[in-house]
């Protein structure tokens, strides 16, 4: 969100754009698969749902009986480290974007992308570690997709 605001504050080649964040609560995601033990990809400020234990994949804890709240990359890492894929809840912003935004123009990130920008209708996906230039390109793609059709009268 901050990257988009920074880009829009200096980009003179983009139309005025109003940005509205869509936030996802990891507790709400976890509640879709009740468990006493969850595994998140990293700390990132998350706290455990009431009464549940929380571990973090990037800390490589001993294998537990947990539900993974993560994306495809987290499942790949889990499979590589522990040899299996546990019960899980998908937290991929790209996968959730259409359901959460109702088809509104959406810029999201995905850790499966390293350099490419994916344009699919009114959804643009940039790499998880996107540079400001990649964010600018993504916003420009959204602006282009949302340009009103014009024909001489």
Residue pairs with C-beta under 8 A, 6 or more apart in sequence:
1 19
1 21
3 130
3 132
3 135
4 19
4 107
4 135
4 139
5 19
6 132
7 14
7 132
7 135
7 136
7 139
8 14
8 17
8 19
8 139
11 136
11 139
13 140
14 136
14 139
14 140
14 143
15 143
17 139
17 142
17 143
22 100
22 101
22 106
24 91
24 93
24 96
24 100
26 40
26 46
26 69
26 91
27 47
27 49
29 69
29 89
29 91
30 38
30 49
30 52
30 67
30 69
30 89
31 49
32 89
33 67
33 69
33 87
33 88
33 89
35 52
35 66
35 67
35 87
36 51
36 52
36 53
37 52
37 53
37 54
37 55
37 64
37 65
37 66
37 67
38 48
38 49
38 52
38 53
38 54
38 55
38 66
38 67
38 68
38 69
39 54
39 55
39 56
39 57
39 61
39 64
39 66
39 67
39 68
39 69
39 70
39 78
39 86
40 46
40 54
40 55
40 56
40 57
40 69
40 70
41 56
41 57
41 58
41 70
41 71
41 73
41 74
41 77
42 56
42 57
42 58
43 56
43 58
46 54
47 54
48 54
53 64
53 66
55 61
55 64
55 66
57 68
57 70
57 74
57 77
57 78
57 81
60 81
63 82
66 86
67 86
67 87
67 88
67 89
68 74
68 75
68 78
68 85
68 86
68 87
68 88
68 89
69 88
69 89
69 91
70 78
70 88
70 89
70 90
70 91
71 90
71 91
71 92
71 95
71 110
71 111
71 112
72 90
72 92
72 112
73 111
73 112
74 88
74 91
75 85
75 88
78 84
78 85
78 86
79 85
90 96
92 110
93 108
93 109
93 110
94 108
94 109
94 110
94 112
94 118
94 123
94 125
97 106
97 108
97 123
97 125
98 106
98 123
101 123
103 121
103 122
104 122
105 122
105 123
105 142
105 145
105 146
106 122
106 123
106 124
106 142
107 124
107 125
107 126
107 135
107 138
107 139
107 142
108 123
108 124
108 125
108 126
109 125
109 126
109 127
109 128
109 130
110 118
110 125
110 126
110 127
110 128
111 127
111 128
113 125
113 126
113 127
113 128
114 127
115 127
115 134
116 127
117 124
117 125
117 126
117 127
117 134
117 137
117 138
117 141
118 124
118 125
119 141
119 145
121 145
122 142
122 145
122 146
124 138
124 139
124 141
124 142
124 145
125 138
126 134
126 135
126 137
126 138
127 134
130 138
